[in-house]
Amino acid sequence: MLIDLHCHTAPRSACSALAPGRLLELAAARGLDGVCLTEHDCAWDPADLAALREAAPIAVFHAVELTTDLGHVLAFGLEPGDFSAEAAKVAEAAARRGALLFLAHPARDGLLRVTRETIEYFASVEALNGSDSRLQNIAASGLARGFRLPGIGGSDAHQEGEVGRAATRFAAAVRSDAELLEALRSGAYEAVLLE
């Protein structure tokens, strides 16, 4: 199953020009089986998310991209009350909830902010980001090899042309956010570039 694990839509992510329905149309046309909505520091309203899922031609998952003192973090399995700009607090909440944290686009700015102590906050990193350069993705993929789980892949789509550039291929079918979290925990997946 091929899922883009890093997508932003308007208006929930102010930097995105991509309507949710259009994201789903494009993702389906580009051969994806699902997308994960990872809005910046914002959770989807459950009723809005349910309506979107009901009308969607592919699977829709939900996570968040948090802006923290250690950089951007893709958080799977957190509740809105767990969101914080302090990575230490996010990591504590993730440990309580059984959530997983992945450092997003870790080689983008050339400065990895994590230390020997804070590296433990993360299950892994985003190894392939469709909006990063080849060299940035090589560096991120190399970094992913040092973690307990493989790196993930996502397009980091904010506009139409970015949808489906990178994704994560899962060995098993995934149908819900809970199943996505379990699939991520299993390590039975790989990050792939699609362009």
Backbone as ProteinMPNN parsed JSONL, in Angstrom:
{"seq_chain_A": "MLIDLHCHTAPRSACSALAPGRLLELAAARGLDGVCLTEHDCAWDPADLAALREAAPIAVFHAVELTTDLGHVLAFGLEPGDFSAEAAKVAEAAARRGALLFLAHPARDGLLRVTRETIEYFASVEALNGSDSRLQNIAASGLARGFRLPGIGGSDAHQEGEVGRAATRFAAAVRSDAELLEALRSGAYEAVLLE", "coords_chain_A": {"N_chain_A": [[0.855, -1.179, 0.0], [0.607, 2.171, -0.878], [1.319, 5.174, 0.566], [1.229, 8.636, 0.904], [2.822, 10.287, 3.319], [2.945, 12.947, 4.168], [1.346, 15.718, 3.831], [-0.134, 18.882, 3.075], [-2.934, 21.054, 3.429], [-5.109, 23.729, 2.354], [-7.562, 25.543, 4.17], [-6.209, 24.987, 6.511], [-3.433, 24.646, 6.777], [-1.654, 27.399, 6.511], [0.303, 27.987, 4.626], [-0.292, 26.484, 2.424], [-1.683, 25.945, -0.835], [-3.484, 24.146, -1.624], [-6.466, 22.531, -2.033], [-8.325, 20.229, -0.001], [-9.969, 18.269, -1.345], [-8.957, 18.391, -3.957], [-6.313, 17.571, -3.529], [-6.773, 14.856, -2.919], [-7.906, 13.919, -5.33], [-5.732, 14.283, -7.122], [-3.774, 12.685, -5.893], [-4.925, 10.126, -6.106], [-5.021, 9.903, -8.912], [-2.322, 9.801, -9.417], [-1.592, 7.334, -8.564], [-1.488, 6.718, -5.847], [-2.438, 5.027, -2.838], [-3.334, 6.159, -0.553], [-3.353, 9.133, 1.53], [-1.796, 11.113, 4.059], [-2.926, 13.6, 6.078], [-1.156, 16.229, 7.282], [-1.235, 18.753, 8.79], [0.146, 21.969, 9.61], [0.82, 22.322, 12.934], [-1.838, 21.905, 13.665], [-4.882, 20.247, 14.171], [-7.302, 18.323, 12.394], [-10.812, 18.9, 12.502], [-12.862, 16.406, 13.873], [-15.427, 15.818, 12.686], [-15.289, 17.115, 10.186], [-13.144, 15.725, 9.094], [-14.191, 13.131, 8.971], [-16.232, 13.518, 7.07], [-14.697, 14.19, 4.818], [-13.259, 11.815, 4.476], [-15.339, 10.058, 3.851], [-16.13, 10.874, 1.305], [-13.862, 10.48, -0.171], [-11.713, 9.223, -2.793], [-9.597, 7.611, -2.185], [-7.733, 6.259, 0.636], [-7.712, 8.195, 3.655], [-5.657, 9.576, 6.05], [-4.645, 10.839, 9.303], [-2.454, 13.048, 10.868], [0.002, 15.202, 12.353], [2.076, 18.034, 11.689], [4.351, 19.298, 13.718], [5.763, 22.343, 14.832], [8.704, 22.661, 16.393], [11.207, 23.249, 18.964], [13.287, 21.704, 18.1], [13.028, 21.51, 15.434], [10.857, 20.634, 12.638], [8.348, 18.238, 13.294], [6.881, 15.221, 12.502], [4.062, 13.882, 13.765], [2.457, 11.023, 14.792], [-0.444, 9.759, 16.092], [-0.9, 11.462, 18.225], [-2.887, 13.62, 20.366], [-4.719, 16.732, 20.068], [-4.355, 18.199, 22.491], [-1.836, 17.456, 23.196], [-0.048, 18.848, 21.675], [2.828, 20.85, 21.287], [5.385, 23.385, 21.316], [7.705, 22.616, 22.367], [9.944, 20.119, 22.042], [10.616, 18.193, 23.957], [8.338, 18.033, 25.597], [6.476, 17.134, 23.726], [7.572, 14.641, 23.157], [7.276, 13.388, 25.646], [4.474, 13.244, 25.78], [4.026, 11.605, 23.555], [5.209, 9.221, 24.409], [3.48, 8.56, 26.52], [1.077, 8.11, 25.147], [1.689, 6.21, 23.273], [2.392, 7.086, 20.801], [4.137, 7.944, 17.722], [7.043, 9.697, 16.706], [8.534, 11.415, 14.037], [11.312, 13.003, 12.705], [10.93, 15.639, 10.576], [11.956, 16.322, 7.212], [14.932, 16.311, 7.76], [17.432, 17.156, 6.791], [17.141, 19.537, 5.541], [17.767, 22.269, 6.252], [20.406, 22.014, 6.726], [21.261, 21.813, 9.316], [21.236, 19.804, 11.922], [19.392, 19.643, 14.73], [19.239, 17.983, 16.891], [20.489, 16.224, 19.782], [22.615, 13.829, 21.48], [21.008, 13.101, 23.592], [18.419, 14.06, 22.921], [17.849, 12.753, 20.549], [16.597, 10.432, 21.133], [13.923, 11.017, 21.26], [12.711, 10.476, 18.879], [11.269, 8.124, 16.615], [12.227, 7.711, 14.104], [13.272, 9.286, 11.041], [12.092, 11.486, 8.429], [12.933, 10.107, 5.615], [12.813, 10.451, 2.863], [11.792, 13.238, 1.169], [9.586, 14.801, -0.888], [9.86, 17.459, -1.57], [12.427, 18.155, -1.121], [15.936, 18.396, -2.057], [17.973, 16.172, -4.081], [20.45, 15.671, -2.802], [19.823, 16.429, -0.174], [17.929, 14.465, 0.437], [19.519, 12.175, 0.23], [21.228, 12.58, 2.396], [19.324, 12.567, 4.49], [18.279, 9.965, 4.236], [20.544, 8.49, 4.866], [20.829, 9.24, 7.528], [18.524, 8.073, 8.562], [19.157, 5.38, 8.717], [20.372, 5.012, 11.154], [18.436, 4.783, 13.087], [15.839, 3.112, 15.085], [13.657, 2.378, 13.582], [12.698, 2.223, 10.075], [13.142, 5.004, 7.794], [10.573, 7.309, 6.781], [8.521, 8.32, 3.936], [7.344, 11.177, 2.164], [5.492, 13.638, 0.293], [5.385, 16.288, 1.128], [3.567, 18.067, 0.194], [2.282, 21.176, -0.859], [1.159, 22.387, -2.93], [-0.383, 21.728, -6.161], [1.451, 20.528, -8.063], [3.249, 19.193, -6.464], [2.178, 16.95, -5.3], [2.363, 13.559, -4.459], [5.078, 13.092, -4.997], [6.817, 11.725, -3.336], [6.551, 8.903, -1.141], [5.387, 6.386, 1.213], [5.819, 2.976, 1.147], [3.895, 0.403, 2.261], [3.928, -2.895, 3.622], [1.576, -4.212, 4.289], [-2.021, -3.823, 4.065], [-3.56, -0.771, 5.087], [-6.032, 0.721, 7.0], [-7.0, 2.577, 8.835], [-6.328, 5.281, 11.174], [-5.316, 4.157, 13.511], [-4.418, 1.68, 12.579], [-2.473, 2.618, 10.833], [-0.612, 3.689, 12.633], [0.181, 1.309, 13.913], [1.285, -0.037, 11.728], [3.431, 1.652, 11.15], [4.86, 1.306, 13.504], [5.626, -1.329, 13.202], [7.658, -1.402, 11.321], [7.595, -2.461, 8.79], [7.896, -1.281, 6.071], [8.877, 1.047, 3.466], [10.515, 4.02, 2.385], [9.841, 5.782, -0.618], [10.763, 7.38, -3.684], [8.781, 8.914, -6.14], [8.992, 10.303, -8.482]], "CA_chain_A": [[0.0, 0.0, 0.0], [1.434, 3.353, -1.072], [0.703, 6.312, 1.261], [2.001, 9.868, 1.064], [2.679, 10.568, 4.752], [3.238, 14.346, 4.515], [0.561, 16.574, 2.933], [-0.738, 20.078, 3.677], [-4.057, 21.603, 2.671], [-5.663, 25.025, 2.74], [-6.901, 26.661, 4.86], [-5.642, 24.587, 7.805], [-2.018, 25.024, 6.704], [-1.692, 28.712, 5.848], [1.275, 28.018, 3.536], [-0.733, 25.6, 1.356], [-2.658, 26.42, -1.811], [-4.067, 22.901, -2.096], [-7.734, 22.155, -1.4], [-8.311, 18.805, 0.354], [-10.544, 17.442, -2.406], [-8.02, 18.368, -5.09], [-5.214, 16.705, -3.101], [-7.198, 13.463, -3.037], [-8.027, 13.622, -6.761], [-4.395, 14.171, -7.702], [-3.096, 11.525, -5.309], [-5.509, 8.935, -6.729], [-4.578, 9.883, -10.31], [-0.885, 9.495, -9.45], [-1.388, 5.952, -8.152], [-1.392, 6.516, -4.398], [-3.563, 4.351, -2.178], [-3.771, 6.989, 0.56], [-2.565, 10.297, 1.944], [-1.919, 11.499, 5.457], [-2.997, 15.044, 6.262], [-0.235, 16.609, 8.36], [-1.277, 20.217, 8.811], [1.1, 22.606, 10.52], [0.386, 22.669, 14.289], [-3.298, 21.991, 13.64], [-5.61, 19.0, 13.954], [-8.581, 18.416, 11.705], [-12.026, 18.653, 13.255], [-13.277, 15.026, 13.57], [-16.569, 15.762, 11.768], [-14.787, 17.483, 8.853], [-12.298, 14.624, 8.641], [-15.091, 12.019, 8.624], [-16.893, 13.867, 5.809], [-13.691, 14.092, 3.761], [-12.984, 10.384, 4.274], [-16.493, 9.42, 3.224], [-16.172, 11.254, -0.107], [-12.535, 10.322, -0.77], [-11.487, 8.074, -3.668], [-8.509, 6.83, -1.588], [-7.717, 6.341, 2.098], [-7.26, 9.457, 4.249], [-5.15, 9.419, 7.41], [-4.489, 12.128, 9.97], [-1.366, 13.244, 11.824], [0.265, 16.633, 12.45], [3.473, 18.465, 11.635], [4.547, 20.275, 14.786], [6.944, 23.205, 14.8], [9.283, 22.564, 17.734], [12.548, 23.796, 19.145], [14.244, 20.828, 17.417], [12.646, 21.453, 14.025], [9.517, 20.133, 12.364], [8.174, 16.86, 13.74], [5.658, 14.544, 12.082], [3.587, 13.158, 14.952], [1.385, 10.082, 14.507], [-1.059, 9.219, 17.289], [-1.063, 12.468, 19.289], [-4.137, 14.374, 20.459], [-4.423, 18.168, 20.051], [-3.866, 18.66, 23.791], [-0.433, 17.074, 23.32], [0.782, 19.661, 20.801], [3.685, 21.803, 21.989], [6.569, 23.83, 20.59], [8.858, 22.026, 23.046], [10.054, 18.72, 21.64], [10.63, 17.335, 25.146], [6.945, 17.826, 26.006], [5.851, 16.298, 22.706], [8.099, 13.286, 23.361], [6.617, 12.837, 26.84], [3.101, 12.91, 25.395], [4.097, 10.462, 22.647], [5.489, 8.034, 25.226], [2.248, 8.238, 27.251], [0.011, 7.69, 24.225], [2.147, 5.203, 22.31], [2.513, 7.758, 19.51], [5.466, 7.923, 17.11], [7.522, 10.976, 16.193], [9.547, 11.359, 12.988], [11.859, 14.319, 12.401], [10.619, 15.956, 9.179], [13.009, 16.915, 6.358], [16.016, 16.601, 8.705], [18.64, 17.724, 6.17], [16.741, 20.68, 4.717], [18.499, 23.508, 6.536], [21.807, 21.699, 6.953], [21.587, 21.87, 10.741], [20.483, 18.851, 12.726], [19.345, 20.261, 16.055], [19.139, 17.0, 17.961], [21.708, 15.824, 20.482], [22.6, 12.432, 21.906], [19.866, 12.909, 24.493], [17.123, 14.331, 22.285], [17.624, 11.837, 19.429], [15.704, 9.385, 21.641], [12.531, 11.434, 21.111], [12.206, 10.137, 17.554], [11.307, 6.75, 16.129], [13.089, 7.792, 12.93], [13.202, 10.556, 10.338], [11.558, 11.462, 7.075], [14.116, 9.799, 4.804], [12.609, 11.003, 1.523], [10.82, 14.324, 1.139], [9.412, 15.192, -2.278], [10.187, 18.869, -1.769], [13.854, 18.348, -0.849], [16.851, 18.079, -3.148], [18.563, 14.828, -4.085], [21.469, 15.598, -1.76], [19.153, 16.46, 1.128], [17.326, 13.152, 0.65], [20.61, 11.219, 0.478], [21.647, 12.797, 3.789], [18.246, 12.127, 5.382], [18.221, 8.503, 4.169], [21.682, 8.01, 5.645], [20.492, 9.454, 8.932], [17.477, 7.116, 8.94], [19.738, 4.063, 8.997], [20.81, 4.943, 12.541], [17.281, 4.717, 13.99], [15.265, 1.784, 15.32], [12.683, 2.125, 12.526], [13.093, 2.825, 8.797], [12.637, 6.341, 7.506], [9.321, 7.397, 6.028], [8.544, 9.204, 2.773], [6.162, 11.994, 1.901], [5.715, 14.695, -0.701], [5.377, 17.62, 1.726], [2.817, 18.826, -0.807], [1.577, 22.409, -0.536], [0.496, 22.789, -4.17], [-0.736, 20.595, -7.012], [2.587, 19.871, -8.701], [4.065, 18.478, -5.481], [1.463, 15.772, -4.788], [2.813, 12.239, -4.871], [6.499, 12.996, -5.382], [7.423, 10.713, -2.468], [5.539, 8.226, -0.317], [5.854, 5.244, 1.989], [5.195, 1.728, 0.702], [3.657, -0.506, 3.383], [3.784, -4.3, 3.236], [0.192, -4.641, 4.527], [-3.065, -2.809, 3.892], [-3.79, 0.093, 6.245], [-7.368, 1.274, 6.798], [-7.383, 3.568, 9.843], [-5.183, 5.923, 11.834], [-4.755, 3.182, 14.456], [-3.657, 0.712, 11.784], [-1.285, 3.316, 10.336], [0.338, 3.739, 13.74], [0.716, -0.049, 14.09], [2.143, -0.332, 10.574], [4.671, 2.403, 11.36], [5.576, 0.665, 14.607], [6.122, -2.634, 12.75], [8.855, -1.242, 10.501], [7.414, -3.165, 7.514], [7.635, -0.263, 5.05], [10.043, 1.717, 2.925], [10.301, 5.316, 1.736], [10.097, 5.707, -2.058], [10.562, 8.546, -4.544], [7.883, 8.533, -7.228], [9.274, 11.101, -9.69]], "C_chain_A": [[0.891, 1.229, 0.0], [0.728, 4.585, -0.493], [1.683, 7.471, 1.319], [1.777, 10.339, 2.5], [2.915, 12.023, 5.14], [2.561, 15.261, 3.506], [-0.079, 17.718, 3.713], [-1.857, 20.602, 2.797], [-4.472, 22.96, 3.228], [-7.106, 24.808, 3.204], [-6.197, 26.266, 6.153], [-4.136, 24.826, 7.891], [-1.952, 26.294, 5.874], [-0.755, 28.797, 4.651], [0.846, 27.168, 2.344], [-1.762, 26.273, 0.462], [-3.481, 25.252, -2.341], [-5.345, 22.58, -1.334], [-7.723, 20.654, -1.108], [-8.846, 17.891, -0.749], [-9.615, 17.308, -3.599], [-6.801, 17.496, -4.761], [-5.581, 15.241, -3.328], [-7.356, 13.044, -4.493], [-6.667, 13.377, -7.387], [-3.662, 12.942, -7.183], [-3.617, 10.227, -5.927], [-5.024, 8.805, -8.173], [-3.108, 9.503, -10.436], [-0.554, 8.135, -8.843], [-1.22, 5.704, -6.672], [-2.64, 5.81, -3.876], [-4.115, 5.168, -1.015], [-2.855, 8.169, 0.773], [-2.789, 10.517, 3.433], [-1.873, 13.02, 5.533], [-2.173, 15.414, 7.487], [-0.161, 18.137, 8.401], [-0.29, 20.748, 9.842], [0.417, 22.981, 11.839], [-1.13, 22.713, 14.443], [-3.901, 20.616, 13.373], [-6.888, 19.28, 13.177], [-9.716, 18.202, 12.699], [-12.523, 17.248, 12.888], [-14.444, 14.93, 12.584], [-16.141, 16.104, 10.346], [-13.953, 16.354, 8.259], [-13.16, 13.433, 8.211], [-15.791, 12.278, 7.291], [-15.925, 13.74, 4.636], [-13.406, 12.627, 3.443], [-14.118, 9.697, 3.524], [-16.544, 9.688, 1.723], [-14.888, 10.929, -0.861], [-12.426, 9.091, -1.666], [-10.368, 7.148, -3.168], [-8.571, 6.995, -0.071], [-7.152, 7.683, 2.569], [-6.885, 9.204, 5.704], [-4.859, 10.8, 7.986], [-3.342, 12.077, 10.967], [-1.172, 14.76, 11.928], [1.753, 16.878, 12.26], [3.632, 19.592, 12.645], [5.839, 21.057, 14.573], [7.501, 23.236, 16.213], [10.667, 23.203, 17.774], [13.634, 22.921, 18.519], [13.954, 20.714, 15.933], [11.237, 20.924, 13.875], [9.458, 18.641, 12.669], [6.839, 16.344, 13.217], [5.243, 13.617, 13.211], [2.36, 12.324, 14.582], [0.859, 9.533, 15.828], [-1.189, 10.193, 18.444], [-2.448, 13.087, 19.238], [-3.797, 15.865, 20.475], [-3.906, 18.72, 21.375], [-2.402, 18.339, 24.035], [0.498, 17.986, 22.532], [1.557, 20.683, 21.619], [4.822, 22.213, 21.069], [7.84, 23.283, 21.231], [8.897, 20.532, 22.744], [10.037, 17.781, 22.839], [9.207, 17.04, 25.61], [6.197, 16.944, 25.015], [6.296, 14.848, 22.891], [7.473, 12.621, 24.586], [5.194, 12.406, 26.513], [3.082, 11.687, 24.484], [4.345, 9.178, 23.424], [4.238, 7.601, 25.99], [1.199, 7.609, 26.344], [0.41, 6.541, 23.299], [2.227, 5.77, 20.904], [3.95, 7.64, 18.995], [5.793, 9.283, 16.528], [8.629, 10.735, 15.171], [10.013, 12.784, 12.712], [11.665, 14.578, 10.915], [11.799, 16.629, 8.496], [14.254, 17.301, 7.164], [17.256, 17.244, 8.098], [18.341, 19.008, 5.403], [17.577, 21.92, 4.999], [19.963, 23.261, 6.867], [22.226, 21.689, 8.408], [20.692, 20.911, 11.504], [20.546, 19.312, 14.175], [19.329, 19.249, 17.204], [20.511, 16.654, 18.535], [21.606, 14.341, 20.825], [21.393, 12.134, 22.8], [18.534, 13.051, 23.757], [16.849, 13.425, 21.088], [16.651, 10.732, 19.828], [14.229, 9.758, 21.526], [11.888, 10.815, 19.868], [12.317, 8.656, 17.239], [12.229, 6.653, 14.923], [12.941, 9.189, 12.321], [12.437, 10.373, 9.027], [12.759, 11.303, 6.148], [14.026, 10.374, 3.401], [11.478, 12.019, 1.568], [10.766, 14.83, -0.303], [9.734, 16.633, -2.582], [11.655, 19.173, -1.496], [14.693, 17.957, -2.059], [17.362, 16.644, -3.03], [19.584, 14.681, -2.964], [20.862, 15.625, -0.364], [18.525, 15.105, 1.444], [18.379, 12.069, 0.879], [21.061, 11.342, 1.93], [20.591, 12.291, 4.768], [18.135, 10.601, 5.398], [19.376, 7.876, 4.952], [21.425, 8.133, 7.132], [19.476, 8.411, 9.416], [18.052, 5.759, 9.315], [20.195, 3.919, 10.447], [19.677, 4.82, 13.55], [16.744, 3.303, 14.109], [14.217, 1.407, 14.286], [13.174, 2.751, 11.221], [12.566, 4.252, 8.679], [11.362, 6.27, 6.691], [9.505, 8.329, 4.835], [7.246, 9.942, 2.61], [6.502, 13.136, 0.967], [5.931, 16.062, -0.071], [4.634, 18.581, 0.8], [2.106, 20.024, -0.192], [0.825, 22.939, -1.758], [0.392, 21.586, -5.105], [0.461, 19.833, -7.57], [3.446, 19.051, -7.762], [3.443, 17.169, -4.998], [2.073, 14.489, -5.345], [4.249, 12.141, -5.328], [7.236, 11.928, -4.571], [6.326, 10.127, -1.594], [6.217, 7.119, 0.481], [5.075, 4.02, 1.528], [5.118, 0.764, 1.894], [3.444, -1.924, 2.864], [2.341, -4.763, 3.347], [-0.77, -3.485, 4.266], [-3.264, -2.055, 5.21], [-5.122, 0.798, 6.017], [-7.775, 2.368, 7.783], [-6.126, 4.206, 10.434], [-4.516, 4.964, 12.819], [-3.93, 2.135, 13.717], [-2.402, 1.34, 11.197], [-0.221, 3.361, 11.419], [0.98, 2.367, 13.964], [1.652, -0.42, 12.947], [3.467, 0.411, 10.69], [5.511, 1.758, 12.455], [6.228, -0.646, 14.163], [7.438, -2.534, 11.982], [8.759, -1.922, 9.147], [6.991, -2.183, 6.421], [8.954, 0.288, 4.552], [9.633, 3.044, 2.295], [10.665, 5.179, 0.273], [9.9, 7.07, -2.709], [9.746, 8.103, -5.738], [8.088, 9.364, -8.482], [10.682, 10.891, -10.126]], "O_chain_A": [[1.829, 1.318, 0.792], [-0.322, 4.995, -0.987], [2.83, 7.305, 1.733], [0.671, 10.744, 2.857], [3.071, 12.317, 6.325], [3.124, 15.553, 2.451], [-0.509, 17.55, 4.854], [-1.75, 20.597, 1.571], [-4.227, 23.29, 4.388], [-7.796, 23.948, 2.656], [-5.639, 27.13, 6.831], [-3.621, 25.17, 8.954], [-2.173, 26.261, 4.663], [-0.99, 29.597, 3.745], [1.556, 27.132, 1.339], [-2.595, 27.056, 0.918], [-4.106, 25.361, -3.396], [-5.31, 22.378, -0.12], [-7.168, 19.883, -1.89], [-8.246, 16.859, -1.05], [-9.5, 16.232, -4.185], [-6.314, 16.764, -5.623], [-4.784, 14.476, -3.871], [-6.98, 11.93, -4.857], [-6.466, 12.39, -8.095], [-3.003, 12.238, -7.948], [-2.834, 9.328, -6.235], [-4.658, 7.713, -8.608], [-2.696, 8.945, -11.453], [0.615, 7.813, -8.629], [-0.851, 4.601, -6.267], [-3.741, 5.977, -4.403], [-5.222, 4.914, -0.541], [-1.732, 8.208, 0.269], [-3.827, 10.155, 3.987], [-0.904, 13.646, 5.105], [-2.46, 14.964, 8.596], [0.872, 18.725, 8.079], [0.058, 20.069, 10.808], [-0.457, 23.848, 11.866], [-1.65, 23.473, 15.259], [-3.477, 19.91, 12.459], [-7.477, 20.354, 13.298], [-9.589, 17.409, 13.632], [-12.599, 16.925, 11.702], [-14.448, 14.044, 11.729], [-16.58, 15.455, 9.397], [-14.045, 16.063, 7.067], [-12.878, 12.8, 7.193], [-15.928, 11.368, 6.474], [-16.297, 13.236, 3.576], [-13.323, 12.245, 2.275], [-13.878, 8.852, 2.661], [-16.958, 8.821, 0.953], [-14.838, 11.092, -2.08], [-12.976, 8.037, -1.346], [-10.211, 6.034, -3.669], [-9.368, 7.78, 0.442], [-6.235, 8.232, 1.96], [-7.682, 8.687, 6.487], [-4.829, 11.797, 7.265], [-3.27, 11.178, 11.804], [-2.09, 15.521, 11.62], [2.585, 16.045, 12.619], [3.117, 20.694, 12.454], [6.866, 20.501, 14.184], [6.866, 23.763, 17.126], [11.21, 23.632, 16.756], [14.784, 23.349, 18.418], [14.572, 19.903, 15.242], [10.507, 20.781, 14.856], [10.377, 17.885, 12.352], [5.794, 16.949, 13.456], [5.968, 12.69, 13.571], [1.353, 12.857, 14.118], [1.603, 8.921, 16.595], [-1.554, 9.786, 19.546], [-3.104, 13.08, 18.196], [-2.686, 16.23, 20.862], [-3.083, 19.636, 21.369], [-1.788, 18.872, 24.96], [1.715, 17.908, 22.699], [1.012, 21.304, 22.532], [5.181, 21.478, 20.149], [8.933, 23.468, 20.696], [8.004, 19.78, 23.136], [9.496, 16.679, 22.747], [8.905, 15.906, 25.98], [5.383, 16.109, 25.408], [5.481, 13.931, 22.79], [7.176, 11.427, 24.563], [4.758, 11.33, 26.921], [2.215, 10.825, 24.626], [3.743, 8.148, 23.119], [3.962, 6.406, 26.098], [0.51, 6.671, 26.746], [-0.44, 5.966, 22.62], [2.141, 5.029, 19.925], [4.86, 7.281, 19.742], [4.94, 9.942, 15.934], [9.546, 9.949, 15.409], [9.189, 13.676, 12.506], [12.172, 13.827, 10.082], [12.541, 17.397, 9.109], [14.596, 18.481, 7.246], [18.059, 17.826, 8.827], [19.206, 19.513, 4.688], [18.052, 22.562, 4.061], [20.682, 24.186, 7.246], [23.413, 21.569, 8.712], [19.51, 21.189, 11.705], [21.62, 19.366, 14.774], [19.4, 19.638, 18.369], [21.539, 16.775, 17.869], [20.619, 13.684, 20.492], [20.834, 11.038, 22.757], [17.626, 12.244, 23.955], [15.702, 13.34, 20.65], [15.965, 10.162, 18.979], [13.367, 8.893, 21.682], [10.67, 10.65, 19.811], [13.32, 8.014, 17.55], [12.923, 5.654, 14.734], [12.541, 10.139, 12.994], [12.177, 9.253, 8.587], [13.51, 12.253, 5.925], [15.041, 10.745, 2.813], [10.354, 11.702, 1.955], [11.783, 15.237, -0.865], [9.869, 16.998, -3.75], [12.084, 20.319, -1.623], [14.217, 17.274, -2.966], [17.194, 15.995, -1.997], [19.585, 13.676, -2.254], [21.332, 14.923, 0.531], [18.579, 14.645, 2.584], [18.146, 11.139, 1.65], [21.255, 10.337, 2.614], [20.927, 11.656, 5.767], [17.92, 10.008, 6.455], [19.203, 6.855, 5.618], [21.763, 7.237, 7.905], [19.564, 7.929, 10.545], [17.482, 5.06, 10.153], [20.386, 2.798, 10.918], [19.932, 4.758, 14.753], [17.126, 2.41, 13.353], [13.915, 0.224, 14.126], [13.968, 3.691, 11.242], [11.646, 4.644, 9.396], [11.107, 5.286, 5.997], [10.508, 9.035, 4.731], [6.172, 9.404, 2.884], [7.657, 13.549, 0.864], [6.591, 16.914, -0.665], [5.014, 19.742, 0.644], [1.432, 19.92, 0.833], [-0.03, 23.817, -1.645], [1.009, 20.549, -4.862], [0.469, 18.602, -7.545], [4.293, 18.284, -8.219], [4.117, 16.366, -4.353], [2.272, 14.356, -6.552], [4.605, 11.172, -5.999], [8.171, 11.301, -5.069], [5.306, 10.767, -1.339], [7.434, 6.939, 0.434], [3.844, 4.016, 1.516], [6.138, 0.367, 2.456], [2.854, -2.127, 1.803], [1.914, -5.622, 2.576], [-0.373, -2.319, 4.252], [-3.15, -2.625, 6.295], [-5.33, 1.405, 4.967], [-8.798, 3.023, 7.581], [-5.011, 3.731, 10.219], [-3.292, 4.958, 12.949], [-2.858, 1.748, 14.182], [-1.375, 0.673, 11.076], [0.951, 3.099, 11.148], [2.188, 2.276, 14.182], [2.691, -1.044, 13.167], [4.516, -0.142, 10.361], [6.734, 1.677, 12.34], [7.27, -1.029, 14.694], [8.238, -3.47, 11.989], [9.747, -1.962, 8.415], [5.872, -2.247, 5.913], [10.011, 0.035, 5.131], [8.54, 3.171, 1.743], [11.665, 4.547, -0.065], [8.996, 7.821, -2.343], [9.989, 7.032, -6.294], [7.395, 9.134, -9.474], [11.113, 11.472, -11.122]]}, "name": "protein", "num_of_chains": 1, "seq": "MLIDLHCHTAPRSACSALAPGRLLELAAARGLDGVCLTEHDCAWDPADLAALREAAPIAVFHAVELTTDLGHVLAFGLEPGDFSAEAAKVAEAAARRGALLFLAHPARDGLLRVTRETIEYFASVEALNGSDSRLQNIAASGLARGFRLPGIGGSDAHQEGEVGRAATRFAAAVRSDAELLEALRSGAYEAVLLE"}
